[in-house]
């Protein structure tokens, strides 16, 4: 089962958008960040795309599992 597209807590730098996209599609988050930076050179399209992704992508949900003693991800 594939992960849902959501903002990640792991590898987060600003809001977790790039880390979430990278985790969902199996790409390094740094490549996603570079793609957003390149899109910023095209009339600020990267900034608009990042803000839209920030508003539309849900936050990754964590829940403490007492049985396993670890955090579980529900995204």
N, C-alpha and C positions, 0 to 999 in steps of 0.2 A: 504494500500500500504506500503510495507516495504521500509526502508531507503536503499539508496545505500551504498556500502562500501566506505567510504572516511575518511580522517584524520579529527578528530574532534577538534573544538576550545574549547569545554566544557570539563573540566577534563583533559586537556592536561598537560603533565609533560615535555616531550622533544619535540616530533614532532606531537603528537596526534594519533599515530598509534594504540596503545593499547586502547585508549579511543574510537576511531572510530570502532575498531573491537568489543569492548564490547557493544557499542550502536547499532551496526548492528544486533548482535545476541542476545541481551537482557541479557548480562552477565556483571557483575561488572568489571570495568576496572582493578581493583587490581588483580583479578584472571587471567586476560590476561597477566598482567605484570609478575605475578609469573610463568606462563607457559613459557614466553620468558626467564625468568631467569633460569628456570629448563633446557630449551633447550640449554642455554649457557654452561651448564656442559657437554653436549654431543658434544665434539670437536668444540665448538663455533658455533653450528648450530643456536642458538637463535640470535646471532649477525647477521649472514648471512640472516636469515629469516626477522629480523627487518629492515635491510637495503633494502632488496628486497621489502618489504611492503611499506617502505618509498618512494621508487622510483616509485612503481606501483600504489599506492593509490592516487587519486586526493585530493586536499585540499577542505574542506567544504566551500561552497560559501554562503556568507551572503549578504543580500540586505536590505537596509532601506526602510520600508514601511511607507510613509508619512501619508497614510490614517489611518493605525492602530497605528502608532507611536511606532512600535517595529521592531526588526530585524527579518527577515524571513530566514529560512534555505532552501537551494535548493540542498540538497544532500540526 
